[in-house]
Amino acid sequence: MKKWIAGAALALATMAGTAFADGHGDYPERPIMLMVSYGAGGATDFQARIVTMTAGNEDALGMPMAIVNKPGAGGRVGWNWFATQAEADGYTLGAYNIPHFIAQSIEGGVDYSADSFEPIANWGADPAVFVVGADSDFNSMDDVVNFAKENPGGLTFSGAGLFVGHHIAALQLEKAAGVKMAYIPNNAGGAGAMRAVISGEVMGGVNNLSDAYRAQAAGNVKILGVFDLERNSFLPDVPTLMEQGYDIDNASVNFRGVMVPKGTPQEVIDHLAATVPAMFENSRVQSRMEAGGSPMHIMTRDEVLAMWAARQETLEDLLAGL
């Protein structure tokens, strides 16, 4: 009798595991939280709300996904919480920003590294751009650099924090141009950094292409250069920094996606990895992202793991040099 019960239990467990693997298990049974390490209104928050809007559909996760913002210190507040306090149960997901959290972990003073998290899928790749106010006298990167050469440390410009993509782009610019400028991190993230440019608190800024695209469309800023290897289809008339004579690669491009804490059950990871990329590919999601000037770059879990490893190596070399 005991053998029969044990055998039946094993069979049920195997069936349950198979059902889960097929995407027909009970997970998720309740709404899911997605933690964003930046404030409401910035590019990461804006995009996260779009790419998760179909989560409740039957052909997606079948449960809605709620955004919870934990901003501060260029993402450190949220990612520290996610690595040390978030439940690894599949109901607490996090938005990642690369190179941000990898660069911060290399620099030190945080409770996380790439080993603290498990990626699920990538939704976008958002290059950094250099912006100035709409009424600025600067009309090219040469204008900016020439002012910086004549006024060492006198050119103030904003970004979303320290050792985020904006800061890496700023460090690359200073090195490539041979100038010293005053980078001012904004604890309100990309949205706060953009407000500082528009209000005239700073003379310029490094920000996300998606935020800058909307700000330029509203007539609030001018975009002078893109920190990427080629021009972006959203800004075909804006040259790269490389085109303007500055040896700057794409190390600061902001990859965004979804991850879970280390320790999340493998079957949950597998279910999310099989479901979330299709959620990003939804036509409504894609049209909303395009309308908001937000470049998409969808990658599977395996592709993200490879990208994280490559960025780790690149950033270790880059930050050692800077």
C-alpha positions, 0 to 999 in steps of 0.5 A, a space after each residue: 500500500 505504501 509503495 502504491 501511495 509513493 508511486 502515485 505521488 511521484 506520478 502526480 508530481 511528474 504530471 504537475 512538472 510536465 504541466 508547468 513546463 507546458 505552460 499549463 500549471 498554476 503559476 501565476 495564481 495572483 498578480 505579479 510585481 515588477 520593481 523599477 529602480 527609477 522614478 515614475 516618468 523616466 524612460 525605464 518606468 515609461 517603457 516598463 508600463 508599456 511592455 507589461 500592459 498585456 501581461 494579463 492576457 490569456 496568451 501571456 501570463 494570464 495575470 496583470 503586472 503592477 509597477 512598483 518604483 524604488 528610485 534612488 542613487 542611480 538605481 542602487 536603492 532598488 537593486 539592493 532591495 531586490 538582491 537582498 529582500 525581494 521574495 524569490 517566488 516568481 511574484 516579484 520581478 525586477 527591471 534591469 538596466 545594463 550597463 548600470 547595475 554591472 558598472 555599479 557592482 564593479 565600482 563597489 559599495 553595493 549588495 549585488 552583482 550579475 550573480 545576484 539575478 537571473 535574467 528573463 528577457 530583454 525588451 529594449 536598447 536605448 542609446 545615450 544622447 547629448 542634449 541641450 536646451 532648445 534655446 542653447 547656443 550649442 548646436 554641435 558637439 564641437 560647440 560643447 567641447 570647445 566651450 569645455 576646453 575654454 572653461 575647464 570644469 565649467 560646463 555643467 551637465 546632468 545624468 541619471 546617476 553615478 555609474 549608469 549609462 549616462 555617466 559612462 557616456 560622460 566619462 567616455 566623452 571627457 576622455 575622447 575629447 580631452 576635456 573636464 566637465 561637471 557631471 551632475 547626477 540627478 537622484 530623480 533619474 532620467 526624468 529629473 535629469 531632463 527637467 534640469 536641462 529644460 529648466 536651465 539648471 545645467 547647460 546640457 545633459 546625457 540622457 536616454 534617446 527615448 526621453 530626449 526624443 519626446 522632449 525634442 518633439 515637445 520643443 524643449 531640447 536639441 539633441 546634438 549627438 548619439 552615443 552609439 555605433 550608428 545613427 538611430 532610426 528615430 533620429 536619422 538626422 542626428 550624427 553619432 559621436 563617432 561621426 563627429 570625430 570622437 572615439 566613443 563606442 556603444 558601451 553606454 547603450 542602455 539595455 532594459 529587460 526583466 529579471 528575477 532574484 537568484 533562487 527563484 525556482 527553475 520552473 518559474 524561470 523557464 515559464 517566464 522565459 518562454 512567455 515574456 518575449 512573446 509579450 514584448 512582441 505583441 503588436 499593441 506593445 510595439 506600436 506604443 513603444 514606437 510612438 514613444 520613441 523607444 527603440 525595442 531590442 527583444 532578446 531571449 534569456 540565453 541571449 541576455 545571459 550572453 549579453 550580460 557576460 560580454 558587458 561584464 568583460 567590456 565594463 571591467 576593461 572600460 572602467 579600469 581605463 577611466 
